């Protein structure tokens, strides 16, 4: 394996330390840690993980890198961070050979591409789907109205306490509700002729989006009450895993909880409204990004491109966290994970503009407002004003 050297801006050579530090969420870090000894034996490099995510992890990471705290060499993050991290000059482009690049599907690589450059290695992918308790709901609902009717029938028979669980919380979570918003006609940005998002065309206050916000309002606290601020991530998972609702609309982290509760479950696409369009949500890709300021980021570039294209590593990740993966050769044998994989492939890739954190906060505030009963048109126009101000600023 030999000794690795790096050359600084003045041409001076120095020996690299045979170690890497990665920041990742606890679940993914635990899976990667299984291969720590294998990685050391194969490459002669040790790997350590940081998992102290609190509060706003994106801001926390940027503050840590800009501050005096020691920097990590790589970061596992959702792809909508990339624009902001590039703007702050915190991550380096990832170089893959043609063979390595072909191991990942085009859509996964596109998610991690910003200004024509690839940033990171695709690791896992996620989208929103419907998980149902097949003891309570054996049939796939054809429309969202069928789902509501089924849930209400179960509740009236006192077999469940809630019609469905979909996380909202005090802060909102527009990624989770987006399939319903889209089916009701709502849209965020237009598309440029090349197919990319067009931020000059903001659609959140279009007539279609206003109608979609009104539809969410009718499902919220001023309507039938199936969307509520009191149902956050923890409450949604608890309602489903305890059998108090038959339906959970969620990203694949809900699948992990449902399976560990021992429930008989099935996964399907979120059903559309009877008078609406497809319930198409966003797709996200978690990538392993190389940190520019990392002491050994050059090692990370070389070694992870090789190691994360091994089927057994990516398969272990998928199985351990019940998540779709972004490696072309790993086709999920698990029907539930395969369904999530299909939703990722069929969804709209989440934008990765530098302003994404601000955009999500504006959308979250709008979601919470209409769920709590605010006027849909006023809410839509306020959200659009915030978005236009974000891009103007």
Secondary structure, 3 states (H helix, E strand, C coil): CCCCEEECCCCCEEECCCEEEEECCHHHHHHHHCCHHHHHHHHCCEEEEECCCCCCHHHHHHHHHHCCCCCCCEEEEEHHHHHHHHHCCCEECCCCCHHHHHCCCHHHHHHCEECCEECCEEEEEECCEEEEECCCCCCCCCCHHHHHHHHHHHHHCCCCCCCCEECCCCCCCHHHHHHHHHHCCCCCEEECCCCCEEEEEECCCCHHHHHHHHHHHHHCCCCCCCCCCCCCHHHHHHHHHCCCCCEEEECCHHHHHHHHCCCCEEEECCCCCCCCCCCCCEEEEEEEEEECCCCCHHHHHHHHHHHCCCHHHHHHHHHHHCCEECCCCCCCCCHHHHHHHHHHHHCEECCCCCCHHHHHHHHHHHHHHHHCCCCHHHHHHHHHHHHHHHHHC
